[in-house]
Amino acid sequence: MAENFSREQLFAYLDDDLDDALTAAIEKCLRESAEFRHRLDKLREDRDRGEHSIGAVWRRERLSCLTREQLTGHLHGILEPSLSAYADFHLKTVACPVCMANREDLREKQAEAGAGSKRRRRYFETSAGLLNDPKK
């Protein structure tokens, strides 16, 4: 089973970028196989020493990830069509955990802001009647 994990999956494990099921499977192999622990240690050394391939730099610097501004535009549906299609691909097909976490954070902030504006509108509506009352 340990040989079934790709190099990219193991790097993602080291970066804490895997889903719970795959993380659990890797950790089970780590407990059971000294050879697998050695393989992971070697990968960690390679990464720490600095793998300088284009792919490694691309993954390390997250060059394909969306900015928070782009994610906000995607949430509001205001991105240009080609960037919106890329955002859908990156979030749904690639399922980038960093971008998905950023998107979820932006959704939460959007929901909090919406709750605050409802409260302000309610205060205004209850106060507006008092300001227009000629008796007061």
C-alpha positions, 0 to 999 in steps of 0.5 A, spaced: 500 500 500 505 504 501 508 504 494 501 506 491 502 513 494 505 518 489 510 523 490 506 529 489 501 526 495 507 525 500 509 532 498 501 534 500 501 530 506 508 534 508 504 540 507 498 538 510 494 539 504 490 532 504 483 530 505 482 526 512 482 519 509 488 520 505 492 523 511 489 517 515 492 512 510 499 515 509 499 515 517 497 508 517 503 506 512 508 510 516 506 506 523 507 500 519 513 500 515 520 502 516 521 503 509 515 507 508 518 512 513 525 512 510 522 514 503 518 520 506 524 522 510 528 522 504 522 526 500 522 531 506 530 532 505 529 533 498 524 538 499 528 542 505 534 542 501 530 545 495 528 542 489 528 547 484 524 544 478 519 548 475 513 544 478 516 544 485 517 552 484 510 552 481 507 548 487 511 551 493 509 558 491 502 556 489 502 560 482 496 557 480 492 559 486 487 565 486 488 571 490 483 573 495 480 579 490 479 574 485 475 569 489 471 575 492 469 576 484 468 569 483 463 569 489 459 575 487 459 573 480 463 578 477 469 575 474 470 575 466 468 569 463 475 566 462 477 567 469 471 565 472 471 558 468 478 557 471 476 559 478 471 553 477 476 548 475 481 550 480 476 550 486 471 544 483 476 539 479 483 541 482 479 542 489 485 546 491 485 546 499 488 553 500 483 556 495 477 553 498 479 555 505 480 562 503 473 562 499 470 559 505 473 564 509 470 570 505 463 567 505 463 567 512 465 574 512 460 576 507 455 572 511 457 577 517 457 583 513 450 581 511 447 580 518 450 587 520 447 591 515 440 587 516 441 590 524 442 597 521 436 597 517 432 594 522 434 600 527 433 605 521 426 602 520 424 603 528 427 610 528 424 613 522 417 612 525 420 616 531 423 622 527 417 623 523 412 623 528 410 630 529 408 629 536 415 628 539 
